[in-house]
Amino acid sequence: MDRCRTYRDPKIVPEHGIPLDQATKLHTHPGVIAGINAVCTERRPAMVIWKAPTGPECDHIVMALEEYIELGDFDRAPDDVYAWDADEIRL
């Protein structure tokens, strides 16, 4: 059975999101950027979240990244580590 998405399709970049082609410039895995885009809002644009995420935002970004990997949107990293500028997400 096909799985429904919980988070925004990573190909859809909202108006207040970060284009995935900015991942290299931001030293951030594209799946993390997509996760940030999935939780951003007009009041909390993606760049604000990228710079200073709240705890709940981080939780949702990790869950979105896991979903994107499970659905095949992004390849799983061999070490399960995904860059987020000077930080990282470990799955």
C-alpha positions in Angstrom: 0.0 0.0 0.0 1.3 3.5 -0.9 2.1 5.7 2.1 0.6 9.1 2.3 2.8 12.0 3.0 2.7 13.7 6.4 5.0 16.5 5.4 5.0 18.8 2.3 6.4 17.3 -0.9 10.1 18.3 -0.9 9.8 19.4 -4.6 7.4 22.1 -3.5 9.3 25.1 -2.1 6.9 27.5 -0.4 7.2 31.3 -0.9 9.0 31.6 2.5 11.1 28.5 1.9 14.7 27.8 0.9 15.3 26.5 -2.7 17.0 23.1 -2.5 19.7 24.3 -4.8 20.9 26.5 -1.9 21.9 23.4 0.1 25.6 23.5 -0.9 25.9 27.2 -0.2 24.3 26.7 3.2 26.4 23.5 4.0 23.2 21.7 4.7 21.9 18.4 3.3 19.0 19.0 0.8 16.8 16.6 2.8 17.3 18.9 5.9 16.4 21.9 3.8 13.3 20.1 2.6 12.4 19.3 6.2 12.9 23.0 7.2 10.7 24.0 4.3 8.1 21.5 5.4 7.6 23.2 8.8 8.3 26.9 7.9 5.5 29.4 7.9 5.1 33.1 7.0 5.7 33.9 10.7 8.7 31.5 10.9 10.3 31.6 7.4 12.8 28.8 6.5 15.9 31.0 7.0 14.8 31.9 10.5 14.4 28.2 11.3 17.6 27.3 9.6 19.5 29.8 11.8 17.6 29.2 15.1 15.1 26.4 15.2 12.9 25.7 18.2 12.9 22.3 19.8 9.5 21.3 18.3 10.7 22.5 14.9 13.8 20.3 15.1 11.7 17.3 16.0 9.5 17.9 13.0 12.5 18.4 10.7 13.9 15.1 11.8 10.6 13.4 11.2 10.2 15.0 7.8 13.8 13.9 6.8 13.0 10.3 7.9 9.8 10.3 5.9 11.7 11.7 2.8 14.3 9.0 3.1 11.6 6.3 3.6 9.7 7.5 0.5 12.8 7.6 -1.6 13.0 11.4 -2.1 16.6 11.4 -0.7 19.1 8.7 -0.4 20.1 7.5 3.0 23.6 8.6 4.0 25.9 5.7 4.8 26.5 7.0 8.3 23.0 8.4 8.8 24.5 11.9 9.4 22.9 14.9 7.6 24.7 18.2 7.7 23.0 21.3 9.0 25.6 24.0 8.5 28.0 23.6 11.5 25.6 21.1 13.1 24.1 17.8 12.0 21.1 15.5 12.3 21.9 11.9 13.2 19.2 9.3 12.4 
